[in-house]
Amino acid sequence: MNKEDDVNRGDYEHDIEIEGLLDGYEENRRYWSGLSDRSMSHTKPLLVKRTNTTSQIAIVGSNLSPIESLDYEIFYNDILKHDWRSRQKHQQIQYTVLKWGFALLIGLGTGLVGFFNSFAVENISGFKLLLTTTLMTKNRYLEAFLAYAGVNICLAAAAAALCAFIAPAAAGSGIPEVKAYLNGVDAHYILAPSTLLVKIFGSILGVSAGFVVGKEGPMVHTGACIASLLGQGGSRKYHLTCSWLRFFKNDRDRRDMITCGAAAGVAAAFRAPVGGVLFALEEAASWWRSALLWRTFFTTAVVAVVLRVAIQFCATGKCGLFGAGGLILYDVGSANITYSASDIFAVLLLGAVGGILGSIYNYLVDKVVRTYSIINEKGPAFKISLVVTIALLTSCCFYFLPWVAHCIPCPSSSTLACPSVDESGEYQNFQCPPGYYNDLASLFLNTNDDAIRNLLSPKITKEFHISSLFIYFATIYCLGIITYGIAIPSGLFIPVILAGATYGRLVSRIFEPITGLDRGLFALLGAASFLGGTMRMTVSICVILLELTNDLLLLPLVMLVLLVSKTVADSFNKGVYDLILQIKGLPYLEAHAEPYMKNLVARDVVSGPLITFSGIEKVGIIWHALNATGHNGFPVIDEPPLTEAPELCGVVLRSHLLVMLKEKIFSNDKDFINQSSFQRISTLDFGKAGSGKGIKLEDIDIDEEEMDMYVDLHPITNASPYTVVETMPLAKAAIIFRQHGLRHMCVVPKSQGRPPVVGILTRHDFMPEHVLGLYPHIKSRKQHLGISVKNIISSVLECCIH
């Protein structure tokens, strides 16, 4: 029934009579054996003690953190209604203007951070590669390796130290955490200012260190952090608030702003404003409406303008090694794309195999992240050691593998300089004599963005030997898997695009006799197949790739590849972000209910004991209930003589009760309180505190005399909570719970003459771990598929090895 929902759901237990316990178990036994009628009326509330089987902590970044649900539901009580009635026309205009003003600031802030990230990465990486190249031209190969590996290790250690000691929540991509927040799950420091700073500088250091990671995933988290910082509604602690900012002291408005921030992050990372909007719609947000679509589109448009101004500024040569290509834009340059039946066959096969490889990638990432989480739990020293080890391994692979490649004569027909004269060209000289280039060095000893640009370039046809492509593909594929999960800000987009583009180049060489499609086009389609196979997004990925390549003629083939790869990969496992959500233990509610939920009803999953308050309750009872439990919502029941029979008045939140106790709005008699007593508080007092800094029970001082006084809970009680009858199918209740963004759902009895509320459903009750823990004989579809998928993937891996 009522539980410690989604935060601090501790081990508080009440003694329950043996008769009630046995009766409850007997009732469940009859239910599952089919001997009881599902519509039978019960004469007493369900009092079966059930132990929650899921933990209310999750991995946020690289550390364990307590989590809680967010209050996306509008809380209708007397105080809120009075505030709405007292709002004047100019206050409503202020609210609308502020929403659009904050959207403008989110776009400006995220665009500037995106430019700063690219500017810093290009200059740091450029300096490192220029130093390495200079030493190699002087035949000082050992010194070149020491310089290359030393810089990478120092940058990696700095990024790991920031995540280990300052903001562990900044580690990883951040997209799963943002998805969970927009789904209704909050955690400490997930969007804190310290997380924002470490995300920015840690991402710069990590990408510059040469890891097979991208800055695109962390940019989504960065945009969400900027939006959260602006949406705190001010700070009363630092006297940075005013009355009109109170409009944003709620989770609902912050959710909308963070959705805009996530879209702005994608727009800043890929220079894809429309793709950013579609990413927020398809992948990040759990709730969407047309008004939010307009604001999100406006935010990403602002980002696009900021980036355009920054690029024009850098075109003057004032940004060091940062050039026009620093903000990635890949030109596949195909003037006329025509394709035949054989081309379509090659593209279909490309998508199908890409989906299989993407599902294997997800499977291995799942195993690696689980392993790394055990290492990261041992402390900062282990986190930094793991990062340094991966940095050294990556440096060795990137520097020594090009030595196995043969020197290739420069193509006479090339319009590009060969060998390249700068630190990031298409034809790297490496150890080769004049007039020759090393194709592997052109991929390894480059920034990730430049490597992708080389793979997608239509100007490079047969310059990459097929053996070099195999080596590069295997290296990037494996390094991308073992790098994700270490304690640095790391994105998955770039590793997947790198591996996919190389895979596409390989396929183009294999199907060269039967297809006339361009090699760069095949590389793009390979990247699309990998993105569809790993992330399972279609519309947003398609638009992002089109905005990246600036070629609408590619649309039919990209759509086809994405649909095929996603369909094939969905047959094996879930998308990578969904898998990471499961690994981290974030209780994410899916848009659909699990099939086994159709065989259960709401009363089957509620857990005891139920803690309720009277409409006018003693201060001591409230204080002891709050002290003994971590519950965040309590049913309020009116009883005689206030009503003729017990009836559900509504639900009161823990945070609102703490405000009443702090302000000491008490009375000596058990009677309705005068409205004048509430003049000491305002709606601002009941607003959601920023950065998790709310009122705590231990900060409230109540003496013995006040413990015997009364509190009228009616003015702060949500008189219209969402309720479901106890016989409602659990699948239907789960869909209602998610669609309305609820935190609490009251379960009411089907028959009269019983207590007015059977229990409370929270997010925890719909989690498969909880439901299957109560009824272990039920096996979900995921478990059945998981066994077969594991066997299939294991067989594929064995075939690849042999």
Residue pairs with C-beta under 8 A, 6 or more apart in sequence:
1 45
1 46
1 606
1 607
1 608
1 609
1 610
1 747
1 758
1 759
1 760
2 609
2 610
2 611
2 612
2 631
2 633
2 634
2 635
2 759
2 760
3 9
3 52
3 607
3 631
3 760
3 762
3 764
3 765
4 10
4 12
4 56
4 629
4 630
4 631
4 632
5 68
5 69
5 631
5 632
5 633
5 743
5 744
5 760
5 762
5 763
5 764
6 56
6 67
6 68
6 69
6 185
6 587
6 632
6 743
6 762
6 763
6 764
7 56
7 66
7 67
7 68
7 69
7 630
7 632
8 56
8 66
8 68
8 630
9 52
9 56
9 630
9 764
10 629
10 630
12 628
12 629
12 630
13 49
14 49
14 608
14 609
16 47
16 49
16 608
16 609
17 47
20 44
20 47
20 48
21 47
21 48
21 49
24 46
24 47
24 48
25 48
27 36
27 46
27 48
28 48
28 604
30 36
31 38
31 604
32 775
32 777
38 601
38 727
39 727
41 750
41 751
42 749
42 750
42 751
42 754
43 753
43 754
44 754
45 610
45 749
45 754
45 755
45 758
45 759
46 603
46 606
46 608
46 726
46 758
46 759
47 608
47 609
48 608
49 607
49 608
49 609
50 607
50 608
50 774
51 607
52 607
52 764
52 770
52 773
53 769
53 770
53 772
53 773
53 774
54 585
54 587
54 764
54 767
54 769
54 770
54 773
55 585
56 66
56 67
56 68
56 764
57 64
57 65
57 66
57 67
57 585
58 64
58 65
58 67
58 180
58 185
58 187
58 584
58 585
58 586
58 587
59 65
59 373
59 583
59 584
59 585
60 67
60 168
60 169
60 177
60 187
60 188
60 189
60 190
60 584
61 163
61 167
61 168
61 169
61 170
61 171
61 172
61 174
61 177
61 195
61 487
62 163
62 164
62 168
62 171
62 172
62 373
62 376
62 383
62 487
63 168
63 169
63 376
64 377
65 169
65 187
65 188
65 189
65 190
66 187
66 188
67 185
67 186
67 187
67 586
67 587
68 185
68 186
68 187
68 632
69 184
69 185
69 186
69 632
69 743
69 762
69 763
70 181
70 184
70 185
70 186
70 251
70 255
70 741
70 743
71 250
71 251
71 252
71 653
71 688
71 743
72 184
72 251
72 252
72 255
72 287
72 740
72 741
72 742
72 743
73 718
73 722
73 740
73 741
73 742
73 743
74 252
75 653
75 718
76 718
76 719
76 720
77 650
77 656
77 715
77 716
77 717
77 718
77 719
78 714
78 715
78 716
79 678
79 681
79 683
79 686
79 715
79 716
80 683
80 686
83 682
83 683
91 244
94 244
94 247
95 244
95 247
98 244
98 245
98 247
98 248
99 253
99 256
99 295
100 295
100 298
102 227
102 230
102 231
102 248
102 257
103 257
103 260
103 295
103 296
103 298
103 299
103 302
104 298
104 299
104 302
105 230
106 223
106 226
106 227
106 230
106 257
106 260
106 261
106 264
106 299
106 302
107 260
107 264
107 298
107 299
107 300
107 301
107 302
107 303
107 306
108 302
108 306
109 226
109 230
110 219
110 222
110 223
110 226
110 261
110 264
110 265
110 267
110 268
110 299
110 303
111 264
111 267
111 268
111 302
111 303
111 304
111 305
111 306
111 307
111 310
112 306
112 310
113 200
113 219
113 222
113 223
113 226
113 268
114 219
114 265
114 268
114 269
114 303
114 307
114 327
115 268
115 306
115 307
115 310
115 327
116 200
117 200
117 203
117 204
117 215
117 219
118 215
118 322
118 326
118 327
119 314
119 319
119 320
119 322
119 326
120 204
120 208
121 204
121 207
121 208
121 215
121 326
121 447
122 320
122 321
122 322
122 323
122 326
122 447
123 319
123 320
123 321
123 322
124 155
124 204
124 208
125 207
125 208
125 210
125 447
126 320
126 321
126 322
126 423
126 424
126 447
127 321
128 147
128 148
128 151
128 152
128 208
128 210
129 423
129 424
129 445
129 446
129 447
130 321
130 423
131 147
131 148
131 151
132 144
132 147
132 148
132 399
132 445
133 144
133 423
133 428
133 429
133 445
135 141
135 143
135 144
135 147
136 144
136 429
136 430
136 431
137 429
141 431
144 399
145 395
145 399
145 400
148 395
148 398
148 399
149 391
149 392
149 395
149 396
149 399
151 209
152 209
152 210
152 391
152 392
152 394
152 395
153 209
153 388
153 391
153 392
153 395
155 205
155 206
155 208
155 209
155 391
156 205
156 206
156 209
156 211
156 387
156 388
156 390
156 391
156 488
157 384
157 387
157 388
157 391
158 205
159 201
159 202
159 203
159 205
159 206
159 209
159 387
159 488
159 489
160 383
160 384
160 386
160 387
160 388
160 486
160 487
160 488
161 380
161 384
162 170
162 198
162 201
162 202
162 205
163 170
163 171
163 198
163 202
163 383
163 487
163 488
163 489
164 380
164 383
164 384
164 487
165 380
166 194
166 197
166 198
167 189
167 192
167 194
167 195
167 197
167 198
167 199
168 189
168 487
169 177
169 187
169 188
169 189
169 190
169 192
169 195
170 194
170 195
170 198
170 199
170 202
170 218
170 221
170 489
171 202
171 486
171 487
171 488
171 489
171 490
172 484
172 485
172 489
172 490
172 580
173 217
173 218
173 220
173 221
173 484
173 489
173 490
173 491
173 492
173 577
173 580
174 199
174 217
174 218
174 220
174 221
174 222
174 224
174 489
175 217
175 220
175 221
175 283
175 284
175 491
175 577
176 577
176 580
176 581
176 584
176 586
177 187
177 190
177 221
177 584
177 586
178 220
178 221
178 224
178 258
178 262
178 284
179 283
179 284
179 286
179 577
179 581
179 588
180 187
180 581
180 586
180 587
180 588
181 190
181 191
181 224
181 255
181 258
182 255
182 258
182 259
182 262
182 284
182 285
182 286
182 287
183 286
183 588
183 589
184 286
184 589
184 741
184 743
184 763
185 586
185 587
185 588
185 763
186 251
186 692
187 586
188 692
189 195
191 224
191 225
191 228
191 229
191 258
192 225
192 691
193 225
193 229
193 691
195 221
195 225
196 222
196 225
196 226
196 229
198 489
199 218
199 221
199 222
199 225
199 489
200 222
202 218
202 488
202 489
203 215
203 218
203 219
203 222
203 489
203 490
203 491
204 215
205 488
206 213
206 488
206 489
206 490
207 213
207 214
207 215
207 448
209 391
210 391
210 394
210 395
210 398
211 390
211 391
211 394
211 483
211 488
211 490
212 394
212 448
212 476
212 479
212 480
212 483
212 494
212 495
212 498
213 480
213 483
213 484
213 488
213 489
213 490
213 491
213 492
213 494
213 495
214 269
214 448
214 490
214 491
214 492
214 493
214 494
214 495
214 497
215 269
215 489
215 491
215 494
216 266
216 269
216 270
216 491
216 493
216 494
217 490
217 491
217 492
217 493
218 489
218 490
218 491
219 265
219 266
219 268
219 269
219 491
220 262
220 265
220 266
220 269
220 279
220 284
221 265
221 489
222 265
223 260
223 261
223 262
223 263
223 264
223 265
223 266
223 268
224 258
224 261
224 262
224 265
225 261
226 261
226 264
227 254
227 257
227 258
227 259
227 260
227 261
227 262
227 264
228 254
228 257
228 258
228 261
230 257
231 248
231 253
231 254
231 257
231 258
232 248
232 690
232 691
233 241
233 245
233 246
233 247
233 248
233 249
233 687
233 688
233 690
234 240
234 241
234 242
234 245
234 690
235 241
235 690
237 693
243 684
246 683
246 684
246 687
247 253
248 254
248 257
249 684
249 687
249 688
249 689
249 690
250 687
250 688
251 688
252 741
254 688
255 287
256 292
256 295
259 280
259 284
259 285
259 292
259 296
260 280
260 292
260 295
260 296
260 299
261 299
262 279
262 280
262 284
262 285
263 276
263 277
263 279
263 280
263 284
263 296
263 299
263 300
264 276
264 299
264 300
264 302
264 303
265 276
266 272
266 275
266 276
266 279
266 280
266 300
266 540
266 544
267 273
267 275
267 276
267 277
267 299
267 300
267 303
267 304
268 276
268 303
268 307
269 493
270 276
270 328
270 544
270 547
270 548
271 304
271 307
271 327
271 328
271 329
271 547
271 548
272 543
272 544
272 547
272 548
273 297
273 300
273 301
273 303
273 304
273 547
274 297
274 300
274 543
274 547
275 540
275 541
275 543
275 544
275 547
276 296
276 300
276 303
277 293
277 296
277 297
277 300
278 539
278 540
278 543
278 544
279 537
279 540
279 544
280 296
281 288
281 293
281 296
281 540
282 537
282 538
282 539
282 540
283 535
283 537
283 540
283 577
285 292
286 589
286 591
286 738
286 741
287 739
287 741
307 327
310 327
311 324
311 327
313 319
314 322
314 323
314 324
314 326
315 324
319 326
321 423
325 449
325 450
325 453
326 449
328 449
328 452
328 453
328 548
329 548
329 550
330 452
330 453
330 456
330 524
330 548
330 549
331 456
331 457
331 458
331 549
331 550
331 551
332 456
332 457
332 458
332 518
332 520
332 521
332 524
332 549
332 551
332 554
333 457
333 458
333 459
333 520
333 551
334 458
334 518
334 520
334 521
334 551
334 553
334 554
336 553
337 517
337 518
337 521
337 553
337 554
337 557
339 347
339 516
339 517
339 557
340 516
342 514
342 515
343 515
343 516
343 517
344 560
345 514
346 507
346 511
346 514
346 515
346 517
347 517
347 525
347 557
347 560
347 561
348 560
348 564
349 507
350 504
350 507
350 522
350 525
350 526
350 529
350 561
351 525
351 528
351 529
351 532
351 560
351 561
351 562
351 563
351 564
351 565
351 568
352 564
352 565
352 568
353 507
353 529
354 500
354 503
354 526
354 528
354 529
354 530
354 532
354 533
354 561
354 565
355 529
355 532
355 533
355 564
355 565
355 566
355 567
355 568
355 569
356 533
356 568
356 569
356 572
356 796
357 477
357 503
357 530
357 533
358 496
358 529
358 530
358 531
358 532
358 533
358 534
358 565
358 569
359 533
359 534
359 568
359 569
359 571
359 572
359 573
359 789
359 793
360 793
360 796
360 797
361 477
361 480
361 481
361 496
361 499
361 530
361 533
361 534
361 576
362 533
362 534
362 569
362 573
362 574
362 575
362 576
362 579
363 572
363 573
363 789
363 790
363 793
364 481
365 481
365 484
365 485
365 576
365 579
365 580
366 573
366 579
366 580
366 583
368 481
368 482
368 484
368 485
369 484
369 485
369 580
369 583
370 583
371 485
372 386
372 485
372 486
373 485
373 583
375 382
375 383
375 386
376 382
376 383
376 386
376 487
383 486
383 487
384 487
386 486
386 487
387 486
387 487
387 488
390 482
390 483
390 486
393 479
393 482
394 479
394 483
397 444
397 475
397 479
398 444
398 445
399 444
399 445
401 440
401 444
401 471
401 475
402 428
402 430
402 431
402 438
402 440
402 441
402 444
402 445
403 431
404 440
404 471
405 438
405 439
405 440
405 441
405 465
405 467
405 468
405 471
406 465
407 431
407 432
407 433
407 436
407 437
407 438
408 432
408 436
408 437
408 438
408 439
408 463
408 465
409 435
409 436
410 418
410 419
410 427
410 435
410 436
410 437
411 418
411 463
414 427
414 459
414 463
415 459
416 425
416 426
416 427
416 459
417 425
417 427
418 426
418 427
418 437
419 425
419 427
419 428
419 429
419 432
419 434
419 435
419 436
419 437
420 426
420 427
420 428
420 429
420 437
420 442
424 446
424 447
424 450
425 442
426 442
426 454
426 457
426 459
426 460
426 463
427 437
427 442
427 463
428 437
428 438
428 441
428 442
428 445
428 446
429 436
429 437
429 438
429 441
430 437
430 438
430 441
430 445
431 438
432 438
437 463
439 463
439 464
439 465
439 468
440 468
440 471
440 472
442 454
442 463
442 464
443 451
443 454
443 455
443 464
443 468
443 472
443 502
444 451
444 472
444 475
446 454
448 494
448 498
449 494
451 498
452 494
452 497
452 498
452 501
452 527
454 460
455 464
455 498
455 501
455 502
455 504
455 505
455 520
455 523
456 501
456 520
456 523
456 524
456 527
456 549
457 520
458 518
458 519
458 520
458 521
460 519
460 520
461 519
464 505
466 506
466 509
469 502
469 505
469 506
469 509
470 506
472 502
473 499
473 502
473 503
473 506
476 495
476 498
476 499
476 502
477 499
479 495
480 492
480 495
480 496
480 498
480 499
483 490
483 495
484 490
484 492
484 495
492 534
492 535
492 576
493 531
496 527
496 530
496 531
496 534
496 535
497 527
497 530
497 531
499 530
500 526
500 527
500 528
500 529
500 530
500 531
501 523
501 524
501 526
501 527
502 523
502 526
503 526
503 529
503 530
504 522
504 523
504 524
504 525
504 526
504 527
504 529
505 519
505 522
505 523
505 526
506 526
507 522
507 526
508 515
508 517
508 519
508 522
508 523
509 519
521 554
521 557
524 545
524 549
524 554
524 558
525 557
525 558
525 561
527 545
528 541
528 542
528 545
528 558
528 561
528 562
528 565
529 561
529 562
529 564
529 565
530 565
531 537
531 541
531 545
531 562
531 565
532 538
532 541
532 561
532 562
532 563
532 564
532 565
532 566
532 569
533 565
533 566
533 568
533 569
534 569
534 575
534 576
535 541
535 575
535 576
535 577
536 566
536 569
536 570
536 574
536 575
536 578
537 566
537 575
538 559
538 562
538 563
538 566
541 562
542 555
542 558
542 559
542 562
545 554
545 558
546 552
546 554
546 555
546 558
572 789
572 792
572 793
573 579
573 786
573 789
573 793
574 582
578 588
581 588
587 763
587 764
587 767
589 734
589 737
589 738
589 763
589 766
590 738
591 738
592 735
593 730
593 731
593 732
593 734
593 735
593 766
594 731
594 768
594 771
594 780
594 781
594 782
595 731
595 780
595 781
596 771
596 778
596 779
596 780
596 781
597 729
597 730
597 731
597 734
597 766
597 771
598 729
598 730
598 731
599 778
600 729
600 730
600 771
600 775
601 726
601 727
601 728
601 729
601 730
602 724
602 725
602 726
602 727
602 728
602 729
602 730
602 733
602 747
602 761
603 726
603 727
603 747
603 758
603 759
604 730
604 774
604 775
605 730
605 761
605 765
605 766
605 770
605 771
605 774
606 747
606 758
606 759
606 760
606 761
606 765
607 759
607 765
608 759
610 635
610 757
610 758
610 759
610 760
611 625
611 629
611 631
611 634
612 634
612 635
612 636
612 637
612 757
613 621
613 622
613 625
613 634
613 635
613 636
613 637
613 652
613 713
614 636
614 637
614 638
614 639
614 713
615 636
615 637
615 638
615 639
615 642
615 649
615 712
615 713
615 714
615 717
616 642
616 670
616 671
616 672
616 710
616 711
616 712
616 713
616 714
617 710
617 711
617 713
618 707
618 708
618 709
618 710
618 711
619 661
619 666
619 702
619 706
619 707
619 708
619 709
619 710
619 711
620 707
620 708
622 657
622 661
622 711
623 661
623 697
623 700
623 702
623 707
625 631
625 634
626 654
626 657
626 658
626 661
626 697
627 697
631 654
632 653
632 654
632 655
632 743
632 744
633 651
633 652
633 653
633 654
633 743
633 744
633 760
633 762
634 651
634 652
634 654
634 657
635 648
635 650
635 651
635 746
635 757
635 760
636 648
636 649
636 650
636 651
636 652
636 713
636 714
636 717
637 646
637 647
637 648
637 649
637 755
637 756
637 757
638 646
638 647
638 649
639 646
640 646
646 755
646 756
647 756
648 721
648 723
648 746
648 748
648 756
648 757
649 713
649 714
649 717
649 719
650 717
650 718
650 719
650 720
650 721
651 717
651 718
651 721
651 744
651 746
651 760
652 713
652 716
652 717
652 718
653 716
653 718
655 686
655 688
655 694
655 695
656 686
656 716
657 713
657 716
658 694
658 695
658 696
658 697
658 700
659 681
659 685
659 686
659 695
659 716
660 711
660 713
660 716
661 697
661 700
661 702
661 711
662 695
662 699
662 700
663 680
663 681
663 685
664 702
664 706
665 673
665 677
665 678
665 680
665 681
665 711
665 712
666 706
666 709
666 710
666 711
667 673
667 677
667 709
667 710
667 711
667 712
668 709
668 710
669 710
670 710
671 710
671 712
672 712
672 714
673 711
673 712
673 715
678 715
686 716
688 694
689 695
721 744
721 745
721 746
722 736
722 737
722 740
722 742
722 744
722 745
722 746
723 745
723 746
723 747
723 748
724 732
724 733
724 736
724 745
724 746
724 747
724 748
724 761
725 747
725 748
725 749
725 750
726 747
726 748
726 749
726 750
726 758
727 750
730 766
730 771
733 745
733 761
733 766
734 766
736 742
736 745
737 745
737 761
737 763
737 766
743 762
743 763
744 760
744 761
744 762
745 760
745 761
745 762
746 757
746 759
746 760
746 761
747 757
747 758
747 759
747 760
747 761
748 756
748 757
748 758
749 755
749 756
749 757
749 758
764 770
765 771
768 780
768 782
771 778
772 778
772 779
772 780
